[in-house]
Amino acid sequence: MSIKKNIAFLVHTEYHLLISSSIISAHFNDTTTFENRIYNLFSKRKLVEGLNTHLVSNEFKVICSEGNKQIKSDLQEIIEFAPDFFFYFQEGSPINYYIVANLSKKGTKIALVQDGLKAYSIVNKRFEGLAIIRDTFRSYKHLFDHKLPLWKAHLFKNYKYGVTKEINELWVSHPDAFVKNNKKLIRKIPEISEKNRLELIRGVFNFEQDRFLTSGDDKVIFYINQPFYNNNNIAIEYLFLKKLIETNNSIKGVYVKIHRSTSEYHLNFYKKLPIVTIIYDNIPAELLVLSLNNSIVLSGWSTTLLTFNPTCNYYYNYPIYEKDVLLSQSYPFNPTDYIKVIDSVEAISFPNSA
């Protein structure tokens, strides 16, 4: 009888669980061969209740990283599990690196999985060297404060992607668009839209389309918001959406999927828009996008648009925004051949429109 391979995933958000479920479904779904464990590490908000994680993992454990006096022993459980493969999403997290550094010493293969557009973004960080020193100091202090000593020199280069020495593999959605600058193996994230895989993932999240798409799924605008920290950009966004809605008579409904970091001030602008349904739920937007037909999928630069539904038209409108602190340092890049980058309402249309 062969010995099972241990596979571990460290997730922080519902999106992370979505992508982890897709990877497990495509590569590690044989329960006679693999022991899958998912750890939800959180500081302020754990994953939603009622998830059917047993469909993709043998064990699911929640670990709080803040105010947890047992944090070291909780993390030690992951380290002692000594997985053959360890998948994680946030390279810049000091606690994540603490786990990675300890697992790497045990021979675990480390895989960093794409989270957002950072893997493709154009970075223009001023005084990057000083930022690295600052981030490294803060990260080691964070570990010290949590009684997680790391007796190893490591620079936290938070404006670069996939540079951590211990990483063996980089999993990205669009390998052809990823600029490889090291010897790490590049792997493609499996498409969640594959029929059997999608049904499995819907089961993990108890997904019911009618709960969310109350205005139907045909000829609608599905907008995924990004939290802005610049009031001018909030106003620009509002006027853009208002014009889009008011000048298009064929719209049957508008959905705005809210990012969990959106401020109340920002949220109030969406409430002023006509025929808008605001979706506050933390269900992954990707599952909603794959439920649409003949619709428009729009965002400033959300990763959700990297999930392709061939019946819809996709648009990024990040060129309309002012280059604030965030956009001036890390500018989005479109890694696909189906998302159109636009700067006007007139460039947006429904599929098959005249």
C-alpha positions in Angstrom: 0.0 0.0 0.0 1.4 3.3 -1.1 1.9 6.2 1.4 -0.4 9.2 0.9 1.1 12.5 -0.1 0.2 15.4 2.3 -1.0 18.5 0.6 -1.7 21.8 2.6 -3.3 25.0 1.6 -3.2 28.3 3.6 -6.2 30.5 2.7 -7.3 33.9 4.0 -10.3 34.7 1.8 -13.1 33.0 -0.1 -11.2 33.7 -3.3 -8.3 31.7 -2.0 -10.6 28.8 -1.1 -12.1 29.0 -4.6 -8.7 28.7 -6.3 -7.5 26.0 -3.8 -10.7 24.0 -4.5 -9.9 24.2 -8.3 -6.3 23.1 -7.8 -7.4 20.2 -5.6 -10.1 19.1 -8.0 -7.7 19.1 -10.9 -4.6 17.6 -9.3 -5.2 16.2 -5.8 -8.8 14.7 -5.8 -7.8 11.1 -5.4 -8.4 10.4 -1.7 -6.5 7.2 -1.8 -3.3 9.1 -2.9 -3.6 12.5 -1.2 -4.4 13.8 2.3 -5.6 17.4 1.7 -5.8 19.9 4.5 -6.9 23.5 4.3 -6.0 26.1 7.0 -7.9 29.4 7.2 -5.5 31.9 8.8 -7.3 35.1 9.6 -6.7 38.3 11.6 -10.1 40.1 11.6 -12.6 38.0 9.5 -12.7 34.2 9.1 -14.3 32.6 6.1 -18.1 32.5 6.0 -19.9 29.8 8.0 -21.6 26.8 6.4 -18.9 25.9 3.8 -18.8 22.3 2.6 -15.0 22.1 2.7 -15.2 18.3 3.2 -15.9 18.1 -0.5 -12.2 19.1 -1.2 -10.3 18.5 2.0 -9.8 15.8 4.7 -9.5 18.6 7.3 -10.3 22.3 7.6 -9.0 24.3 10.5 -9.4 28.0 11.4 -6.4 29.8 13.0 -6.6 33.3 14.3 -3.4 35.3 13.9 -4.2 38.2 16.2 -4.8 38.1 19.9 -4.2 34.3 19.9 -1.9 33.2 22.6 -1.7 29.8 21.0 -0.6 31.1 17.6 2.8 29.4 17.8 1.4 26.0 18.6 -1.4 26.4 16.0 1.3 27.1 13.3 3.4 24.3 14.6 0.6 21.9 13.7 1.0 22.9 10.1 4.7 22.6 10.3 4.6 19.1 11.9 2.1 18.0 9.3 5.1 18.4 7.0 3.2 18.4 3.7 4.8 17.3 0.5 3.3 20.4 -1.1 2.3 23.7 0.6 0.2 26.2 -1.3 -0.2 29.8 -0.1 -1.3 33.2 -1.6 0.2 36.2 0.2 3.9 36.3 -0.2 4.4 39.5 1.8 2.8 38.2 5.0 5.4 37.7 7.8 3.4 34.8 9.4 3.1 33.1 6.0 6.8 33.4 5.6 7.4 32.0 9.0 5.5 28.9 7.9 7.2 28.7 4.5 10.7 29.0 6.0 10.1 26.2 8.5 8.4 23.9 6.0 11.2 24.5 3.4 13.7 23.1 5.9 11.7 19.9 6.1 11.8 19.4 2.3 8.3 20.7 1.5 7.7 22.0 -2.0 6.4 25.5 -1.7 3.9 26.9 -4.2 2.8 30.6 -4.4 -0.6 31.0 -6.0 -1.7 34.2 -7.8 -3.7 36.6 -5.7 -4.8 39.7 -7.7 -3.0 41.2 -10.6 0.3 41.7 -8.8 1.9 38.9 -10.9 1.3 41.1 -14.0 1.3 44.6 -12.7 3.8 47.3 -13.8 5.5 48.4 -10.6 7.1 51.8 -10.3 7.9 52.1 -6.6 9.8 55.2 -5.6 12.7 54.6 -3.1 12.1 50.8 -3.3 15.3 50.0 -1.4 14.1 52.1 1.6 10.7 50.4 1.3 12.3 46.9 1.5 14.2 47.9 4.7 11.0 49.4 6.2 8.9 46.3 5.4 11.6 43.9 6.5 11.9 45.7 9.9 8.1 45.7 10.4 7.7 42.1 9.4 10.4 40.9 11.8 8.9 43.0 14.6 5.5 41.5 13.8 6.9 38.0 14.2 8.7 39.0 17.4 5.5 40.5 18.9 3.7 37.2 18.2 6.6 35.2 19.7 7.5 33.7 16.4 11.2 34.0 16.2 12.7 33.7 12.8 16.5 33.2 13.0 17.0 33.7 9.3 17.9 36.7 7.2 15.1 37.5 4.7 14.3 40.7 2.8 10.6 41.3 2.4 10.4 42.7 -1.2 6.7 43.4 -1.2 6.7 45.2 -4.5 8.0 42.2 -6.4 6.2 38.9 -7.1 7.5 35.4 -6.6 11.0 36.3 -5.4 11.0 34.5 -2.1 14.0 32.0 -2.2 12.0 29.1 -0.7 9.3 29.1 -3.4 9.6 26.3 -5.9 6.5 26.9 -8.0 4.4 29.9 -9.1 0.8 29.1 -10.0 -0.8 31.8 -12.3 -3.9 32.0 -14.4 -2.1 33.3 -17.6 1.4 31.8 -17.8 2.0 33.3 -21.2 1.6 36.8 -19.9 3.7 36.3 -16.8 7.3 37.7 -17.2 9.5 35.1 -15.7 12.6 36.5 -14.0 13.8 33.5 -12.0 14.2 29.7 -12.3 10.9 28.8 -10.5 8.5 26.4 -12.2 5.5 28.2 -13.7 2.2 26.3 -13.4 -1.3 27.2 -14.7 -4.2 27.5 -12.3 -6.9 25.1 -13.5 -10.0 26.8 -15.0 -12.9 26.8 -12.6 -15.3 26.9 -15.5 -14.7 23.2 -16.4 -18.2 21.6 -15.9 -17.5 19.0 -13.2 -15.1 21.2 -11.4 -17.5 24.1 -11.3 -20.3 21.9 -9.9 -17.9 20.7 -7.1 -16.9 24.3 -6.3 -20.5 25.5 -6.2 -21.1 22.7 -3.7 -18.3 23.9 -1.5 -19.8 27.3 -1.3 -23.5 26.2 -1.2 -23.9 28.4 -4.3 -27.5 29.2 -5.3 -27.7 31.6 -8.3 -31.2 32.9 -7.6 -30.1 34.2 -4.1 -27.9 36.8 -5.7 -29.0 37.4 -9.3 -32.4 38.6 -8.4 -32.8 40.7 -11.6 -32.0 37.7 -13.8 -28.8 36.7 -15.5 -29.3 38.0 -19.1 -28.5 41.5 -20.5 -27.2 42.8 -17.1 -24.1 44.7 -16.1 -22.0 43.0 -13.5 -19.7 45.5 -11.8 -17.0 44.4 -9.4 -15.8 47.3 -7.3 -12.4 48.1 -6.0 -11.9 50.1 -2.8 -10.7 53.6 -3.5 -8.8 55.8 -1.0 -9.1 58.8 -3.2 -12.5 60.7 -3.1 -11.9 62.0 -6.6 -11.7 58.5 -8.0 -14.9 57.6 -6.2 -16.7 60.5 -7.9 -15.2 59.5 -11.3 -16.4 56.0 -10.9 -19.9 57.1 -9.9 -20.3 59.4 -12.9 -19.0 56.7 -15.2 -21.5 54.1 -14.0 -24.4 56.6 -13.9 -23.8 57.6 -17.5 -23.4 53.9 -18.6 -26.8 53.0 -17.0 -28.7 56.1 -18.2 -27.5 55.8 -21.8 -28.2 52.1 -22.3 -31.9 51.2 -22.7 -31.3 47.5 -23.1 -30.0 46.9 -19.6 -32.2 44.6 -17.6 -30.4 45.0 -14.3 -27.1 46.2 -12.7 -25.3 44.3 -10.0 -22.5 45.8 -7.9 -20.3 43.2 -6.1 -18.8 44.9 -3.1 -15.2 44.4 -2.0 -15.0 43.8 1.7 -12.7 46.7 2.3 -15.1 49.3 0.7 -15.8 52.3 3.0 -19.3 53.4 3.9 -18.6 56.7 2.2 -17.8 54.8 -1.0 -20.8 52.5 -0.7 -23.2 55.4 -0.5 -22.4 56.4 -4.0 -23.6 53.0 -5.3 -26.8 53.4 -3.5 -27.5 56.6 -5.5 -27.4 54.7 -8.8 -30.6 53.7 -10.6 -31.7 50.0 -10.9 -28.7 48.7 -8.9 -28.6 45.6 -6.8 -25.7 45.6 -4.3 -24.3 42.2 -3.5 -22.6 42.4 -0.1 -22.2 38.6 0.4 -18.7 37.2 0.4 -19.5 34.5 -2.2 -16.7 34.6 -4.8 -17.7 36.9 -7.7 -16.3 34.3 -10.1 -19.2 32.0 -9.4 -21.6 34.8 -10.2 -19.8 35.8 -13.4 -20.0 32.2 -14.7 -23.8 32.3 -14.2 -24.3 35.2 -16.5 -25.5 35.3 -20.1 -25.1 37.9 -22.8 -24.0 40.4 -20.2 -21.3 43.0 -19.5 -18.6 42.3 -16.9 -16.9 45.5 -15.8 -14.3 46.5 -13.2 -11.4 48.9 -12.6 -8.9 46.0 -12.4 -10.5 43.1 -10.5 -9.0 39.6 -10.7 -12.5 38.3 -11.1 -12.3 39.2 -14.8 -9.6 36.5 -15.3 -12.5 34.0 -15.1 -13.8 33.7 -18.6 -17.5 33.4 -19.6 -17.6 33.3 -23.4 -21.2 34.6 -23.5 -20.1 38.0 -21.9 -18.1 41.1 -22.9 -15.4 42.1 -20.4 -14.0 45.5 -19.7 -11.4 47.1 -17.5 -11.7 50.9 -17.1 -8.7 51.7 -15.0 -7.4 54.4 -17.5 -10.3 56.7 -16.3 -8.9 57.1 -12.8 -6.4 59.5 -11.3 -3.1 58.0 -10.5 -3.3 58.1 -6.7 -0.6 56.6 -4.4 -1.7 53.1 -5.2 -2.1 53.4 -9.0 1.1 55.5 -9.4 3.2 52.8 -7.8 1.6 49.6 -9.2 -0.3 50.0 -12.4 -2.6 47.2 -13.6 -1.8 45.1 -16.6 -4.3 43.1 -18.6 -2.9 39.6 -19.1 -5.8 38.3 -21.3 -6.9 38.7 -25.0 -10.6 39.1 -24.2 -10.7 41.9 -21.6 -10.9 45.3 -23.4 -9.2 48.2 -21.6 -11.4 51.3 -22.2 -11.7 54.9 -21.1 -15.2 55.8 -22.1 -18.8 54.6 -21.7 -19.2 54.6 -25.5 -16.7 51.7 -25.8 -18.9 49.4 -23.8 -21.6 47.2 -25.5 -23.5 44.0 -24.9 -22.5 40.8 -26.8 -24.1 40.6 -30.3 -25.3 44.2 -30.2 -25.7 46.1 -33.4 
